[in-house]
């Protein structure tokens, strides 16, 4: 599966807007510039891993969601593995 820069940017934009946050505020929280955030959101610039982690934290999401569109943040172990709670406890 190929992850496009535009898809990552779209998810960042979506989460940022859900939080009612400006690009400038996100830039401040991640020690970057508004111009860089704008380029990442439009897919014109690749996001570096260290910035991806900071953006995910600032947007209260996880890197899996930003990269693949699937969040594991609140995933139950039993749902992810298909194991029963008893099996997990063992």
Backbone as ProteinMPNN parsed JSONL, in Angstrom:
{"seq_chain_A": "XXXXXXXXXXXXXXXXXXXXXXXXXXXXXXXXXXXXXXXXXXXXXXXXXXXXXXXXXXXXXXXXXXXXXXXXXXXXXXXXXXXXXXXXXX", "coords_chain_A": {"N_chain_A": [[0.834, -1.174, 0.0], [0.623, 2.131, -0.92], [1.247, 5.172, 0.565], [0.06, 8.304, 0.124], [1.346, 11.656, 0.07], [-0.576, 13.612, -0.102], [-2.86, 12.375, 0.961], [-2.139, 12.026, 3.646], [-1.827, 14.712, 4.358], [-4.457, 15.575, 4.006], [-5.775, 14.199, 6.065], [-4.51, 15.344, 8.28], [-5.385, 17.993, 8.022], [-8.135, 17.578, 8.346], [-8.312, 16.6, 11.035], [-7.181, 18.774, 12.38], [-9.019, 20.818, 11.843], [-11.282, 19.695, 13.065], [-10.565, 20.075, 15.68], [-10.772, 22.753, 15.821], [-8.586, 24.303, 15.277], [-6.074, 26.521, 14.116], [-3.747, 26.647, 11.321], [-1.539, 28.063, 12.08], [-1.576, 27.837, 14.9], [-1.196, 25.062, 15.161], [1.337, 24.92, 14.06], [2.761, 26.393, 15.989], [2.477, 24.682, 18.218], [3.985, 22.552, 17.388], [6.49, 23.429, 16.973], [7.138, 24.392, 14.403], [6.66, 25.965, 11.176], [3.918, 27.966, 9.929], [3.787, 28.001, 7.182], [5.094, 25.604, 6.484], [3.31, 23.72, 7.599], [1.079, 24.27, 5.991], [2.052, 23.461, 3.454], [2.445, 20.724, 3.915], [-0.181, 19.925, 4.475], [-1.364, 20.301, 1.987], [-0.102, 18.428, 0.514], [2.213, 19.062, -0.773], [4.603, 18.856, 0.395], [6.616, 16.463, 2.019], [6.051, 14.944, 5.194], [8.183, 14.852, 7.942], [9.226, 12.202, 10.118], [9.66, 12.858, 12.876], [8.224, 15.252, 13.09], [5.709, 14.332, 12.382], [5.0, 12.789, 14.62], [4.838, 14.799, 16.582], [2.731, 16.334, 15.5], [0.629, 14.464, 15.549], [0.368, 14.137, 18.343], [-0.337, 16.789, 19.069], [-2.793, 16.972, 17.841], [-4.248, 15.147, 19.172], [-4.385, 12.47, 18.294], [-3.299, 9.469, 16.615], [-0.271, 8.286, 15.029], [-0.786, 6.203, 13.264], [-3.384, 6.758, 12.377], [-2.98, 9.203, 10.989], [-1.19, 8.384, 9.012], [-2.34, 6.045, 7.801], [-5.072, 6.192, 8.014], [-6.406, 4.7, 9.86], [-7.182, 4.389, 13.12], [-5.554, 3.354, 16.063], [-5.709, 4.108, 18.571], [-7.796, 3.868, 20.537], [-8.357, 1.238, 20.413], [-9.472, -1.906, 21.361], [-7.715, -4.64, 22.732], [-8.809, -7.184, 22.454], [-10.501, -6.82, 20.276], [-8.693, -6.241, 18.251], [-7.128, -8.541, 18.082], [-8.867, -10.677, 18.08], [-9.036, -12.418, 20.129], [-10.382, -13.863, 23.129], [-11.339, -12.211, 26.216], [-10.502, -13.752, 28.364], [-8.454, -15.298, 27.263], [-6.606, -13.311, 26.694], [-6.019, -12.426, 29.261], [-4.612, -14.583, 30.22]], "CA_chain_A": [[0.0, 0.0, 0.0], [1.376, 3.377, -1.017], [0.62, 6.258, 1.306], [0.402, 9.553, -0.562], [1.506, 12.849, 0.898], [-1.862, 14.325, -0.13], [-3.766, 11.698, 1.895], [-1.683, 12.38, 4.994], [-2.175, 16.115, 4.535], [-5.916, 15.68, 4.136], [-6.139, 13.75, 7.411], [-4.041, 16.36, 9.223], [-6.327, 19.105, 7.901], [-9.409, 17.141, 8.936], [-8.177, 16.576, 12.494], [-6.918, 20.141, 12.849], [-10.298, 21.538, 11.783], [-12.138, 19.123, 14.115], [-10.124, 20.684, 16.944], [-10.942, 24.2, 15.743], [-7.225, 24.816, 15.39], [-5.509, 27.12, 12.903], [-2.435, 26.142, 10.93], [-0.56, 28.781, 12.894], [-1.568, 27.226, 16.235], [-0.55, 23.757, 15.019], [2.765, 25.196, 13.867], [3.306, 26.773, 17.296], [2.521, 23.492, 19.079], [4.944, 21.567, 16.861], [7.758, 24.131, 16.72], [7.378, 24.484, 12.968], [6.095, 27.197, 10.635], [2.602, 27.845, 9.301], [4.043, 27.675, 5.776], [5.39, 24.171, 6.394], [2.057, 23.009, 7.844], [0.262, 24.448, 4.789], [2.596, 22.613, 2.386], [2.174, 19.333, 4.282], [-1.611, 19.688, 4.328], [-1.719, 20.25, 0.566], [0.645, 17.341, -0.117], [3.35, 19.598, -1.521], [5.82, 18.572, 1.149], [6.553, 15.265, 2.856], [6.202, 15.211, 6.623], [9.235, 14.073, 8.579], [8.707, 11.356, 11.199], [9.626, 13.566, 14.155], [7.117, 16.204, 13.041], [4.476, 13.528, 12.375], [4.707, 12.44, 16.02], [4.402, 16.032, 17.254], [1.416, 16.689, 14.96], [-0.329, 13.504, 16.099], [0.148, 14.499, 19.745], [-1.044, 18.068, 19.128], [-4.162, 16.769, 17.365], [-4.826, 14.09, 19.998], [-4.637, 11.288, 17.471], [-2.085, 8.664, 16.541], [0.414, 8.272, 13.737], [-1.483, 5.256, 12.394], [-4.495, 7.439, 11.717], [-2.478, 10.173, 10.02], [-0.543, 7.686, 7.897], [-3.145, 5.027, 7.116], [-6.501, 6.443, 8.155], [-6.956, 3.733, 10.811], [-6.685, 4.715, 14.441], [-5.426, 2.267, 17.038], [-5.636, 4.78, 19.864], [-8.773, 3.349, 21.486], [-8.662, -0.119, 19.985], [-9.385, -2.934, 22.394], [-6.85, -5.75, 22.339], [-9.647, -8.306, 22.02], [-10.986, -6.517, 18.926], [-7.571, -6.281, 17.316], [-6.568, -9.883, 17.946], [-9.907, -11.698, 17.978], [-8.94, -13.295, 21.293], [-11.317, -13.574, 24.218], [-10.73, -11.526, 27.361], [-9.847, -14.784, 29.184], [-7.194, -15.653, 26.604], [-5.697, -12.183, 26.862], [-5.626, -12.415, 30.672], [-3.602, -15.628, 30.435]], "C_chain_A": [[0.882, 1.242, 0.0], [0.586, 4.472, -0.325], [1.031, 7.565, 0.636], [0.497, 10.712, 0.428], [0.187, 13.617, 0.986], [-2.858, 13.702, 0.852], [-3.41, 12.03, 3.339], [-2.086, 13.825, 5.296], [-3.666, 16.322, 4.747], [-6.364, 15.269, 5.539], [-5.677, 14.74, 8.48], [-5.007, 17.544, 9.214], [-7.64, 18.779, 8.591], [-9.348, 17.189, 10.466], [-7.964, 17.972, 13.069], [-8.223, 20.943, 12.881], [-11.286, 21.018, 12.825], [-11.83, 19.762, 15.467], [-10.334, 22.193, 16.96], [-9.619, 24.933, 15.809], [-6.763, 25.402, 14.053], [-4.183, 26.441, 12.554], [-1.352, 26.799, 11.783], [-0.447, 28.169, 14.293], [-0.884, 25.857, 16.181], [0.958, 23.928, 14.831], [3.429, 25.56, 15.192], [3.481, 25.552, 18.194], [3.586, 22.484, 18.651], [6.302, 22.189, 16.536], [8.127, 24.141, 15.239], [6.769, 25.79, 12.476], [4.73, 26.93, 10.006], [2.764, 27.46, 7.835], [4.328, 26.191, 5.575], [4.116, 23.352, 6.598], [1.166, 23.093, 6.61], [0.74, 23.545, 3.661], [2.34, 21.132, 2.66], [0.701, 19.015, 4.055], [-2.047, 19.597, 2.869], [-0.963, 19.156, -0.186], [1.841, 17.805, -0.92], [4.68, 19.321, -0.841], [5.612, 17.311, 1.975], [6.722, 15.667, 4.317], [7.283, 14.29, 7.175], [8.652, 13.339, 9.784], [8.632, 12.107, 12.527], [8.493, 14.588, 14.201], [5.774, 15.471, 13.04], [4.051, 13.179, 13.795], [4.193, 13.661, 16.779], [3.001, 16.452, 16.793], [0.347, 15.759, 15.526], [-0.651, 13.833, 17.554], [-0.676, 15.778, 19.863], [-2.509, 17.927, 18.733], [-4.889, 15.666, 18.122], [-5.277, 12.9, 19.163], [-3.36, 10.462, 17.465], [-1.516, 8.678, 15.126], [-0.256, 7.303, 12.764], [-2.626, 5.94, 11.661], [-3.978, 8.403, 10.651], [-1.862, 9.495, 8.807], [-1.492, 6.801, 7.098], [-4.648, 5.242, 7.204], [-7.194, 5.485, 9.097], [-6.342, 4.021, 12.167], [-6.63, 3.48, 15.323], [-5.449, 2.818, 18.446], [-6.572, 4.171, 20.901], [-9.203, 1.921, 21.133], [-8.486, -1.091, 21.139], [-8.538, -4.089, 21.88], [-7.681, -6.916, 21.823], [-10.184, -8.071, 20.612], [-9.878, -6.679, 17.9], [-7.081, -7.694, 17.049], [-7.609, -10.961, 17.706], [-9.882, -12.671, 19.14], [-9.984, -12.897, 22.339], [-10.569, -12.846, 25.343], [-9.98, -12.508, 28.241], [-8.498, -15.161, 28.572], [-6.157, -14.547, 26.775], [-5.161, -12.135, 28.285], [-4.56, -13.468, 30.961], [-2.286, -15.17, 29.917]], "O_chain_A": [[1.781, 1.377, 0.831], [-0.597, 4.67, -0.599], [2.216, 7.894, 0.586], [-0.17, 10.74, 1.463], [-0.13, 14.2, 2.023], [-3.615, 14.421, 1.504], [-4.294, 12.285, 4.157], [-2.621, 14.116, 6.365], [-4.082, 17.143, 5.564], [-7.229, 15.914, 6.132], [-6.373, 14.95, 9.473], [-5.4, 18.039, 10.27], [-8.189, 19.598, 9.328], [-10.233, 17.754, 11.109], [-8.507, 18.306, 14.122], [-8.49, 21.662, 13.844], [-12.042, 21.796, 13.405], [-12.723, 19.963, 16.29], [-10.105, 22.845, 17.979], [-9.537, 26.045, 16.331], [-7.034, 24.839, 12.992], [-3.581, 25.756, 13.38], [-0.37, 26.159, 12.157], [0.658, 28.005, 14.811], [-0.083, 25.53, 17.057], [1.751, 23.166, 15.383], [4.53, 25.094, 15.486], [4.509, 25.403, 18.855], [4.033, 21.663, 19.452], [7.152, 21.56, 15.907], [9.282, 23.925, 14.873], [6.398, 26.639, 13.288], [4.43, 25.806, 9.601], [1.971, 26.681, 7.304], [3.858, 25.59, 4.609], [3.866, 22.399, 5.86], [0.56, 22.096, 6.218], [-0.077, 22.925, 2.979], [2.051, 20.371, 1.737], [0.366, 17.964, 3.508], [-3.002, 18.888, 2.552], [-1.162, 18.978, -1.388], [2.424, 17.024, -1.671], [5.746, 19.523, -1.424], [4.548, 17.118, 2.563], [7.445, 16.611, 4.634], [7.288, 13.09, 6.901], [7.694, 13.809, 10.397], [7.63, 11.999, 13.233], [7.868, 14.768, 15.246], [4.808, 15.948, 13.637], [2.87, 13.265, 14.131], [3.224, 13.565, 17.532], [2.181, 16.878, 17.607], [-0.72, 16.215, 15.936], [-1.815, 13.809, 17.954], [-1.608, 15.845, 20.664], [-3.365, 18.665, 19.222], [-6.006, 15.291, 17.765], [-6.391, 12.397, 19.308], [-2.44, 10.736, 18.235], [-2.196, 9.037, 14.164], [-0.286, 7.561, 11.561], [-2.816, 5.728, 10.464], [-4.487, 8.417, 9.53], [-2.003, 9.986, 7.687], [-1.459, 6.801, 5.868], [-5.414, 4.547, 6.537], [-8.423, 5.442, 9.146], [-5.129, 3.912, 12.346], [-7.55, 2.662, 15.325], [-5.233, 2.083, 19.409], [-6.165, 3.979, 22.046], [-10.283, 1.471, 21.516], [-7.456, -1.087, 21.812], [-8.641, -4.468, 20.713], [-7.295, -7.569, 20.854], [-10.312, -9.017, 19.835], [-10.106, -7.195, 16.806], [-6.669, -8.016, 15.935], [-7.292, -12.034, 17.192], [-10.628, -13.65, 19.141], [-10.405, -11.743, 22.411], [-9.339, -12.865, 25.408], [-8.943, -12.165, 28.808], [-7.513, -15.324, 29.292], [-4.974, -14.82, 26.975], [-3.985, -11.84, 28.497], [-3.711, -13.279, 31.831], [-1.3, -15.903, 30.001]]}, "name": "protein", "num_of_chains": 1, "seq": "XXXXXXXXXXXXXXXXXXXXXXXXXXXXXXXXXXXXXXXXXXXXXXXXXXXXXXXXXXXXXXXXXXXXXXXXXXXXXXXXXXXXXXXXXX"}
